[in-house]
Amino acid sequence: MHALIVNEQGVAVRAEGDVLTVRRGAQRLRQARIKEIDQVILLGRVDITSGAMNLLLRHHVDLVLLTQQGEFRGRLAGRMSRNVTLRVAQYRYATDPALSARIAAPIVEAKIRHQRQLLVRAQRQLSDDALAVAVGNLRLVAERAKRTSGIDELRGVEGHAAAIYFSQFPKLIRNDGFSFRGRNRRPPRDPINALLSFGYAVLGSLIESDIYRCGLDPMLGFLHQPAYGRPSLMLDLLEEFRPLIDGLVLRVVNRRQIGPRDFNTVSGASLAALLQDDSTPELESPVDVARPEPSGSLDNSMDDRSTDPRTSPSAADGGVKPDECSPKYAVLLSDIGRRIFLNEFFRRMRETLFYPPRAANFELRDIIREQVYHVGRVVEGTDDEYSPFVPA
């Protein structure tokens, strides 16, 4: 089962029997049998007919609506899972710091170990002293995360690891057309951050769909404690898999599949519309990757989708400072850049990896889904402890 993602602007998704078709006027661009997909993702100005929505609902296929840059706008799904006892158990976990840490600590440890793997691979080629020190420090921080039982302390450990990791991240970029000076977001202000944010947003939409399908509540998290308008559980599980996106970004950049011409800058009224979550900003000029950018904090970028002023991300949350919330420009993927990245993203999701709990090879997309259901079993008490996934 795969996702159907529609990135072409101005097209319409229609139902023709048990087949979804993507059309531009009378021209059929592509099609997918409803039985072969489990999710439809529409980015930007894409229309969908009532017949297509009814077809999706009848077959329990999730519909996710995103802006062109991957920001969440909404979803169409059928009736929520009837497993209310699972959500009651989840509430008990989310409101008990000790229980929350039993899931949150392994997630943080796994994320740090995966980040360390990316640096280790680079160190084999670079033999860089500072990179070697960072690799050693991340190993120590991962061990500390394993022993940490307090949620606040765990967030501090994760933030410390992120600072170490992103301080060395520029050395992993082998394409001289790109540079990276730290993590920034909402909106991103350089091409690498544009790729990271877009990838995290798309992966988050897949994870949240699995959370709904499992019967868990995406708003009740463990590492990210519940807050108004924040999908905390989705953000928890996204932490475990963020390094997959980091590696994918490095792949498409270092292989020169995506270049500086695949980005545009947005400023002025177009940027204001973008910050108001307008899905159709007017892109202006190709990005100048040498352009100096505001210095951003090194953080783990939760990409909190809430726009409610009561939940603006703080520095303690891994968010941005108030004076960083009014940038003069943004850097965004172009239409072609998004198409290339999405093709590589879903190719990555179809790659098979060894999944220890089942002692078998699974597609990465299925492994992510298995981890969501694993959380559900831990919450219910069927599984004793949460075992995160880190690719071998």
C-alpha positions in Angstrom: 0.0 0.0 0.0 1.3 3.4 -0.9 0.4 7.1 -0.7 -0.9 9.1 -3.7 0.6 12.5 -3.5 -0.5 15.3 -5.8 1.8 18.3 -6.1 0.7 19.7 -9.5 -1.0 23.0 -9.0 -4.4 23.6 -10.6 -5.3 20.0 -11.1 -8.4 18.0 -9.9 -8.7 14.6 -8.3 -11.7 12.7 -9.5 -13.3 9.3 -9.0 -13.9 7.1 -12.0 -15.3 3.9 -10.6 -12.8 2.5 -8.2 -10.0 4.6 -9.7 -8.7 8.0 -8.6 -7.6 10.1 -11.5 -5.6 13.3 -11.5 -6.7 15.6 -14.4 -5.9 19.0 -15.8 -9.0 19.8 -17.7 -9.7 16.9 -19.9 -6.1 15.6 -19.8 -5.5 12.6 -17.5 -2.2 13.0 -15.8 -2.2 9.8 -13.8 -4.4 7.4 -11.9 -4.4 5.0 -8.9 -6.6 2.2 -8.0 -8.3 2.8 -4.6 -7.2 -0.6 -3.3 -3.6 0.1 -3.9 -3.3 3.3 -1.7 -3.9 4.0 2.0 -3.4 7.8 1.9 -3.9 10.7 -0.4 -1.8 13.9 0.1 -2.7 17.1 -1.7 -0.3 20.0 -1.7 -1.5 23.5 -2.5 -4.1 24.4 -5.1 -5.4 20.9 -5.8 -9.2 20.4 -6.2 -10.9 17.1 -5.2 -14.5 16.2 -6.1 -17.2 15.0 -3.7 -17.2 11.7 -5.5 -13.5 11.3 -4.9 -14.0 12.1 -1.2 -16.8 9.6 -0.9 -14.6 7.0 -2.5 -11.9 7.6 0.0 -14.2 7.5 2.9 -15.8 4.2 1.8 -12.4 2.6 1.6 -11.0 4.2 4.7 -8.3 6.1 2.9 -6.9 9.1 4.7 -6.9 12.5 2.9 -4.4 15.1 4.0 -4.3 18.7 2.8 -1.0 20.5 3.0 0.2 23.8 1.7 2.7 23.8 -1.2 5.5 23.9 1.3 4.2 21.0 3.4 2.4 22.9 6.2 -0.6 21.0 7.6 -4.0 22.4 6.8 -6.4 19.6 7.5 -7.5 16.1 6.9 -10.5 14.1 5.9 -10.9 10.8 7.7 -13.7 8.4 8.7 -15.0 7.8 12.2 -12.3 7.7 14.8 -11.3 4.3 16.1 -13.7 2.8 18.6 -10.9 1.7 20.9 -11.6 4.2 23.6 -9.9 2.1 26.3 -6.6 2.6 24.4 -7.0 6.4 24.5 -7.8 6.2 28.3 -4.6 4.3 28.8 -2.8 6.8 26.7 -4.1 9.7 28.8 -2.8 7.8 31.9 0.6 7.6 30.4 0.7 11.2 29.1 -0.3 12.6 32.6 2.2 10.5 34.5 5.8 11.8 34.1 7.4 8.5 35.0 5.3 6.6 32.5 5.9 9.2 29.8 9.6 8.9 30.3 9.4 5.1 29.6 8.5 5.9 26.0 10.2 9.3 25.6 13.7 8.3 26.8 14.1 5.4 24.2 12.9 7.8 21.5 15.5 10.4 22.4 18.2 7.8 22.8 17.4 6.4 19.4 17.4 9.8 17.7 20.8 10.6 19.1 22.2 7.2 18.1 20.9 7.7 14.5 22.3 11.2 14.4 25.7 9.8 15.5 25.5 7.2 12.7 25.3 10.0 10.1 28.4 11.7 11.6 30.3 8.4 11.8 29.7 7.8 8.1 31.0 11.2 7.3 34.0 10.8 9.6 35.2 7.7 7.7 35.8 10.0 4.7 36.8 13.3 6.3 38.9 12.2 9.3 38.1 15.5 11.0 39.2 16.1 14.6 36.2 18.1 15.6 33.8 15.7 14.0 35.5 12.8 15.9 35.0 14.7 19.1 31.3 15.2 18.3 30.9 11.5 17.5 32.3 10.6 20.9 30.2 13.2 22.7 27.0 12.0 21.1 27.7 8.5 22.3 28.0 9.8 25.9 24.8 11.9 25.5 22.9 8.9 24.2 24.0 6.9 27.3 22.8 9.8 29.4 19.4 9.8 27.7 19.1 6.1 28.4 19.5 6.8 32.2 17.3 9.9 32.3 13.9 9.5 33.9 12.7 13.2 34.1 11.0 14.7 31.1 12.4 18.2 31.5 16.0 16.7 31.9 15.3 14.5 28.9 14.5 17.6 26.8 17.7 19.2 27.9 19.7 16.1 26.9 18.0 16.1 23.4 18.7 19.8 23.0 22.3 19.3 23.9 22.6 16.5 21.4 21.0 18.6 18.7 23.5 21.4 19.3 26.4 19.0 18.9 24.9 17.4 15.8 24.0 20.5 13.9 27.4 22.1 14.7 28.9 19.4 12.5 26.1 19.1 10.0 27.7 21.5 7.5 30.6 19.1 7.0 28.3 16.5 5.7 27.3 18.7 2.8 29.6 18.0 -0.1 27.9 20.2 -2.7 29.6 23.6 -2.8 26.4 25.2 -4.0 24.9 24.9 -0.5 25.8 26.1 2.9 24.3 25.6 6.4 24.7 27.9 9.4 22.3 26.4 11.8 18.6 25.3 12.0 15.9 27.9 11.3 12.3 27.5 10.4 8.8 29.0 10.0 9.8 30.0 7.5 13.2 28.5 6.5 15.8 31.0 5.3 18.2 28.8 3.3 17.9 25.8 1.0 19.0 23.2 3.4 16.5 24.3 6.1 13.8 24.4 3.4 14.5 20.8 2.5 14.6 19.7 6.2 11.3 21.5 7.1 9.5 20.2 4.0 10.7 16.6 4.7 9.7 16.7 8.4 6.3 18.0 7.4 5.5 15.3 4.9 6.8 12.5 7.2 4.8 14.0 10.0 1.6 13.7 8.0 2.3 10.0 7.3 2.9 9.4 11.0 -0.2 11.2 12.1 -2.3 9.1 9.7 -0.9 6.0 11.3 -1.7 7.3 14.8 -5.4 7.9 13.8 -5.5 4.4 12.2 -4.1 2.8 15.4 -6.7 4.5 17.6 -4.3 6.7 19.5 -4.9 10.4 20.1 -2.2 12.5 18.2 -2.6 15.4 20.6 -1.5 13.3 23.7 2.3 13.0 23.7 5.0 12.0 26.2 8.2 13.8 25.3 6.2 16.7 23.9 3.6 17.2 26.6 0.0 18.1 25.6 -0.5 21.7 24.6 -3.3 23.6 22.9 -3.3 22.8 19.2 -0.1 20.7 19.1 0.0 17.1 17.8 2.3 16.1 20.6 2.3 12.3 19.9 3.1 12.8 16.2 6.0 15.1 17.2 7.2 12.4 19.6 7.4 9.7 16.9 8.7 12.2 14.4 11.8 12.7 16.6 12.7 9.0 16.2 12.7 9.3 12.4 14.0 12.9 11.8 17.5 11.6 11.0 16.0 9.7 8.1 15.0 13.0 6.6 18.4 14.5 7.4 20.1 11.6 5.5 17.7 12.0 2.6 18.4 15.8 2.4 22.1 15.0 2.3 21.6 12.4 -0.4 19.7 14.6 -2.8 22.0 17.6 -2.3 25.3 15.6 -2.4 24.2 13.7 -5.5 23.2 17.0 -7.1 19.7 15.8 -7.7 18.6 19.2 -6.3 20.5 22.3 -6.9 20.4 26.0 -6.0 18.0 26.7 -9.0 15.4 24.5 -7.4 14.6 27.1 -4.7 13.0 30.5 -4.7 12.9 33.4 -2.3 9.7 35.0 -1.0 9.6 38.5 0.6 7.3 41.4 1.1 3.5 40.8 0.7 4.2 37.3 -0.6 6.0 36.4 2.6 3.3 37.9 4.8 0.7 35.7 3.0 2.9 32.7 3.5 3.2 33.4 7.3 -0.6 33.6 7.4 -0.6 30.0 6.0 -1.6 31.0 2.5 -1.1 28.0 0.3 -0.4 30.0 -2.9 2.4 32.5 -2.2 3.8 34.2 -5.2 7.4 33.1 -5.6 9.8 35.8 -6.8 13.4 35.0 -7.7 15.8 32.1 -7.6 17.6 31.9 -4.3 21.1 33.2 -3.8 22.6 30.5 -1.6 25.5 32.8 -0.7 23.1 35.3 0.8 23.8 35.9 4.5 21.0 34.8 6.8 20.0 35.7 10.3 21.7 33.5 12.9 19.3 30.9 14.2 19.5 28.9 17.4 20.7 25.3 17.1 17.5 23.4 17.9 15.6 20.3 17.1 12.9 22.2 15.3 9.6 20.7 16.4 7.8 22.4 13.5 4.8 23.0 15.7 1.9 23.6 13.4 -0.2 25.5 15.8 -0.7 29.2 14.9 -2.5 30.0 18.2 -0.6 32.8 20.0 -1.0 30.9 23.2 1.2 28.2 21.9 4.0 30.0 20.1 7.1 27.9 20.5 9.6 29.0 23.0 13.3 28.6 23.2 12.8 25.9 25.8 10.6 24.0 23.4 13.3 24.1 20.7 11.4 26.9 19.1 12.6 30.3 17.8 13.0 33.5 19.8 10.4 36.3 19.3 12.8 38.5 17.3 13.3 35.6 14.8 9.6 35.4 14.1 9.7 38.3 11.6 12.2 37.4 8.9 12.6 39.6 5.9 12.6 36.7 3.4 12.0 33.0 3.1 13.6 30.3 0.9 11.2 27.7 -0.5 11.4 24.7 -2.8 10.3 25.4 -6.4 7.7 23.2 -8.1 10.4 21.1 -9.7 12.3 20.9 -6.5 9.3 19.6 -4.6 8.6 17.0 -7.3 12.2 15.7 -7.2 12.3 15.6 -3.4 8.9 13.9 -3.1 10.0 11.3 -5.6 13.1 10.5 -3.6 11.1 10.7 -0.3 8.7 8.0 -1.4 11.5 5.9 -3.0 13.2 6.0 0.4 9.9 4.9 2.1 9.8 1.9 -0.2 13.3 0.7 0.7 13.5 -2.4 2.7 15.3 -2.6 6.0 15.7 -5.3 8.7 13.1 -4.9 11.4 14.3 -6.7 14.6 10.9 -7.1 16.3 9.7 -9.2 13.4 13.1 -10.6 12.4 12.3 -9.8 8.8 12.8 -7.2 6.1 10.1 -4.5 5.9 9.6 -1.4 3.8 10.5 1.7 5.7 7.0 3.0 5.4 5.7 -0.2 7.1 8.3 0.0 9.8 7.1 3.5 10.8 3.6 2.2 11.0 4.7 -0.8 13.1 6.4 1.6 15.6 3.1 3.6 16.0 1.2 0.3 16.8 4.1 -0.6 19.1 3.4 2.6 21.1 -0.2 1.5 21.4 0.7 -1.9 22.7 3.1 -0.4 25.3 0.3 2.0 26.5 -2.1 -0.9 26.7 0.4 -3.1 28.6 0.7 -5.7 25.9 4.4 -4.8 25.2 6.6 -4.4 28.3 8.8 -1.5 27.0 9.2 0.7 24.0 11.9 -0.4 21.6 12.8 2.4 19.1 13.9 1.7 15.6 17.4 2.7 14.4 18.6 1.5 11.0 21.5 -0.9 11.2 
